[in-house]
Amino acid sequence: MQIIFLGRSKNLYNYLTSIYRDLHQFPELSFQEKRTSSKVAEELKKMGIEVKEKIGGYGVIGNLKGAKEKPLIALRADMDALPIHEETNLPFSSQHRGIMHACGHDAHTAILLGTAQILSEIKDQLSGSIRFIFQPAEEVNEGAKAMISEGVVDEVDEIYGLHNLPTLETGKVAVKSGAMMGSVDKIEISVIGKGGHGAIPDMSIDPIVASSAIIQGIQSIVSREISPFEPVVITIGSIHGGSSYNVIPNEVKIEGTVRTLNLQTQRKIEGRLRELIENVAKSYRCSVKIKHINMVPPLVNWEDNVDCVKKDASQIVGENNCMEAQPVLAGEDFSLYLQRKPGAFFWLGCKPKKEEEVFGLHHPKYRIDESCIPLGSAILVMLVYMRIGEIL
């Protein structure tokens, strides 16, 4: 079957790349995916797949019933782009200035449409059903929550997803059981002092000095309170305070993120951050307001489903090309589906052939090797077929 499915997906190459390039030219930000979702729905309807639109924003669901309604396997692709100005000079570069598919969600969408096309052609051979989930707003960690709240996985038995990886060679797949991607927390801190003249600091309470001490102190949580064998990152990415070189401001605003692979560590850090920030601010006679937002938990793959991915992907790419993934602290809201249902998420290699064209995710020069698109479709088809197909 691997030869048949790979052949079918390769026959769709022109169709899939045209979809991909169209979506790449017209990227849309999170919760603004109106055109993208409309195109997805249109393509699914052409395949004879039942479609539901505007789920959790601009989310689209396609339901394909096989010989039986159960089991129900879900496959998910994300659709949103990033507020990045594209610098690839591709002939199909973004037509929306300042917005770019710099994370490959356009490729994910094309891959899932290719999967839907092939499975719709062999639905009579399936002893179960498939739900295709085209999700909005992954980049802001809100899309999965929105779709889950509308019950898209309530009836689902298993769920699978993939993400392209431009540093992994095309033709390779990487996956691991357990924690594979990090949690995402956002911290917002307001350090409040008393403004005044920069030349008369004794008449003021300086929130800038207090903020610098807070930022330095935060890193001691990672270096002195968490095991060196536990992956944790706390990054402060934004500081705003003051409007003139000689004025002490009333307030400084700080924003950052916390990443970890362990839920207990995530909770521990949240408590220690509040304690440290409040006490350091107090020692500088400042007050603080702290908002700690738990966006997504770590992405934890289910062992049995990872075994399925390894076995079935190996039939498409070869056993030597199915690798053990190294955990990363980048986040992915697919983790929310995996908290509710068994499943797995894996990396799909898409490294461009020319080394000078290789850039990481979220880079303005990011691009993919388009041959990964039909390959991704073939892997997902094989995965579904081996779960609910009639093995001949």
N, C-alpha and C positions, 0 to 999 in steps of 0.2 A: 504493500500500500504506500510505502514511503516514496517509491518511484512515481506512482500515480499522482499522489498529492503534490509532490515537488514539481512534477511536470505541469499539473493544472495551474499551480501558482505562477510558474514561469510564463505560462501562456497568457497570464493576466498582467504581465510586466508593463505593457504600454498603458493599459487602463489604470493600473495602480500608480504609476509614476505621473500620469496626467492628473489624477486626483491629488496626489501629494504636492505637485508643483502649483496647482490651482490654490490649494489651501495655504501654501507657503507664500504666495503672492498677496493673499488677502488675510493676514493674521488678525485675530481679535483677542482683546484682553479678557481676563476672567469676568464671568457673568455678563459678557458682551458678545457671546459667540452666536449671534443671530444668523449670519450668513452661513457659517460653518455647519450649524445644526440643521439648517434648512437643506443644505446640500446632502448631508448624511441621511436625513429622512427621505429625500428624493431617491437616492441610490438604493436604500433598503427597500423602498416600495417597488422599485423596478424588479427587485429580486423576488417579489411576492412575500416579503416578510412583514408581519404585523408590526406597526410602528406606533409608539406613543411619544409625543413631543412635550417640550417645556416641563420637564421633570427636574426639580431642584434648580430652576433657572432655565437655561437653554439645553438641559440634558435631553438625550434621546435614548429610547430603549427599543430594541428590535427583538421580537419574540418569534422563534422558529420552532414549531412543534414537529417532532419526529413521530415514530410509530406509537410512542407513549408520551404522556406528559411528564413522567418522572423516570429517572432523576433529571433535575434541572441544573445544567452547567452554565455558569455566567462567565463571560469574557469582557474585560473592561479596557477601554482606551480613553485617554484624556484629550481635550480639544483646544485648550486655551494657549495663548502666546504670552510673550513678556514685553515689558516696556523698555526695549533695547533697540537702538538704531543699527540696522544691518549694514555690515561692511564686507560682504562676501563677493560682491560684483557678479553674482550668478545672473544668468539671463532671466530667471524667474524670481529675482529678489523681491522683497516686500514692497508693496505699493503704498503701504500705510506708514508714513514717516514716524520713526520713534517706536514702532512696534515690530517685533520679529518672532518667528518661531525658532528661538535659540535653544530650545530643549527637545525639539523633535516630536512634539505632540501631533504635528501634521502627518508625520510618518506613522505614528501609532494609529491615527484615525484611518489612514489608507490601508495599513496592515489588517485592521479589524474588518474593514469593508471587503477586503480580499478574502478573508476567512469566511465572512457571511456569504459571499458569492459561491464559494466552493461547497460549503455545508448546505446551502439551499438547493444545490444540484443533487445532493446525495441524501436528502432528508429521509427518504424511504428506507435507508439503510441504518437509521439511527433509532435505537430503542429508548430514547429519552429526548429531552428538549434543550434548546440553547437560548440564553438571554444575552444579547449584545448590548453592553452598557457604554454609551458614549457620554463621557462625563465633562461638565464644565468646571472651571475654577480650581484646578489642582494646584496651580502656582501660588494661590493664596490660602491653600489648605482648607477650603470651605466647600468645594464641590461634592466630595464624598459624603460629608455630613448632610448636605442638602438632599442628596439623592436617597441616602439611607433613611432620612426622616420621612420620605414619601414611600417607603416600603419596597424599594427595588430589589433588595436581597432577602426579604422575608421568606420567600418560597424557595430560594436558591439552596442547592445542596453543596455545591463547591464553586469556587471562584478563582480565576487565573488572570494575570496581567503581565505585561512586559514593559521594559524601558530600554530604548536604544542607548548604546555606550560608545562614543566616538573614539575612545582610547583602546577598545577591544576590537581585534581583527574581525572583519566581516566573515561570517561562516562559523563563528564561535558563540557559545552560549555560556553564561555563568549564573549559578544559583547555589544557595545553601539553605539548609534547614535552620530554624531558630532565627535569632535577630540578625537581619541583613542590612537594615537602614535605620537611621537614628530618629529619635523623638524630636519634635520641634516645639520649643517654648519661646514666647516673646516676653521680654521684660521692658516695662516703661517706668522710668524713674523721674520724678520731679524733685529737685533739691532746692529748697526755699530758704533764702537768707534775708538780708536787709541791704538794699542797694545804697550806693553813695559815691562819693568822689574817689577816684583811684589814688589820689595823693593823701587821702585821709582815711585809711583802711580801719583805724581804730574806732571810727564812728559807724562802721558797717559790719555786717556779717557776710563773709564772702562765700557764696555757693560754688564758685569756680574752684577754689582751693579744696573745699569739701568734696566736690565731685571728682577731682583728681585722686584724692585719697580713697574714695569709694571704688573707683575703677581699678586702682592698684590692688586694693584689698580683695576685690572679687576673685582675682586670679589665685589667691592663696587657698581658696576653696578647692580648686582643681589640684594644685600642687601639694597641699598639705592635709586635705581631709578626704580625698578619694583615692582608692587604691591605684597605684601606677599601672596596674593591669586592667583597669576599667576605663574604656574609652569615654572621655568627656571633653566637651569644648564649651567655653563661655566666651562669646565674642561681643564686644561693644562696637556697634557699627555706626552710631549716630550720637553726636553731642551738639547741643545748641544752647548758647547763653551769651548775653551781652550784645551791645550794638555799637560800642565805641571803645577805643583803646584806653581811655582814661576814666571809664565809668564801671563801677562794680554793680553787676545786675542784681535784681531781686531773685531771679530764678534761673536754674539750668535744667534742661531736659536731656535725658539720656535714654537711648534705646539699644537693646541688644538681644541676643538669642542664646539659648542653652540647648545643647544636643547631647544625647546619651543613648546607649543601646539597652538600658535597663530601667524598668519602671520604678523600682525601689530607689535607684540612684536619682532618677528624675524628681521624685517626691522629696528626697533628702536635700537636694540642692535648692529646691524652692524654699524650704524652711530656713536653710542656712543663709540664703541670699537676703531674705527679709531681715533676719537677725543682724547680719553684718552691716547691711546698708543703714538700718536704723541707728545702730550703735555708733558707727563711724560718723554719720551726719550729726548725731547728738554731741559727739566729742568736739565738733567744730561749731556748735551752737546753731546748727541748721535743723530744720524739720524736713521730712520727706513724705512723698506720696508714691506708693509702689503698686504697680499693676502687673501681675504675673499671669500670662495667658497660656494655658495648655492648649496648643493647637492640634498636634497629632502625637500619638504614642509611637514607640519604636515599631518598625515593620518586622513582624515575627512570622516566618513561614512555617507551615505545618509539615512535619516530617514525611508523612505518607504522600502528601501531594507533591513535595519536592522530589521524592523518588519517582513519581509519575512523570514529572517534567524531565528529569534526567534520562529516564528510559525512553520516553517518546521523542524528545528532542534529539537524542543520540541517533535515532533511526533516520533523521533528516540530515543532521550535520556530521554524524560519525561520533563514535564514543570518545575519541581523542580530542574532539572539539567541544565537548560538554565539560565545563570546568567548575571547580569549587570557587564561588564568589568570595571576595574579601569584603568584610563589613565596611560600610561607609557611614558617616554621620550626616550626610544629606538626608532630608526628610521626604516622605512620599505618603499622601493621604490614602493610598491603597491599604495602608495599615489598619484603617478603620473597618474596612470590609473583613480583613483577616481576624479582627477581634470578635466578629460575629459568626463567620462561616469558615470552614476548612478551605484551604487554598494555598497558592504559591505565586510569587512574583519573581521574575528573572530578568537578567540583562541579556540584550541581543546586540552582538557586535555590529558596528557600522562604520568602522575606521576607514577613512578615505585612503585610496591607494598611494597618493602622493603625500609624503611626510610633511611638506610645507602647508598642506591643507588640513592638517589635524589640529583641531582646537577643541577645548573642553565644552561641556554643557554650559549654557548661559553666556558664552562668549560671542561678541558681535560678528566674528568670522566663522562661527560654528557651521559645519555642514556634514552631510552623511554620504556614505556610499549607497546609492539608491538600490543596489542589488539586495540590500538587507530587507527590503519591503516584501517581495514575494517569499523570501525565506522565512520571515516572521509569520506570514500567513500560513505557510505549509506546516510550521511547527505547531501553531494553534489548532489547525485542522487535525493533525495527527493526534494531538493531545485529547481533543474532544472525541475523535473516532475511537481511540483506544479505551476511553471511559464508557461510551454509550453506543458504539458502532457494532454492527454485526461482523464479527471476525470470521472471514471466509477461509 
